[in-house]
């Protein structure tokens, strides 16, 4: 990562942390191995894509890359583990 991209990444993270703090939200950090295990995907790229497309069938046009699929799965993981959302 270059100097400019490192600065931009840090700036973005700081903005998100500031927004969360302003809303009284305490961020939690989770490793990929934990959320992937709990959601039921492997480290293989295709696994996240297939799972996201199966769980979000009406979002097929948006789920065009591994990154977007993983973002959707991380959001789902956050909802399920926050206690704010319950499937059952």
Residue pairs with C-beta under 8 A, 6 or more apart in sequence:
1 9
16 27
17 27
20 26
20 27
30 77
32 43
35 73
35 74
35 77
36 42
36 43
36 48
36 73
38 77
38 81
39 51
39 73
39 76
39 77
40 51
41 47
41 48
41 51
41 73
45 66
48 66
48 69
48 70
48 73
49 63
49 66
49 69
51 69
51 73
52 59
52 63
52 68
52 69
52 70
52 72
52 73
53 60
53 63
53 69
55 72
55 73
55 76
56 63
56 72
59 72
62 68
62 72
63 69
63 72
79 85
80 87
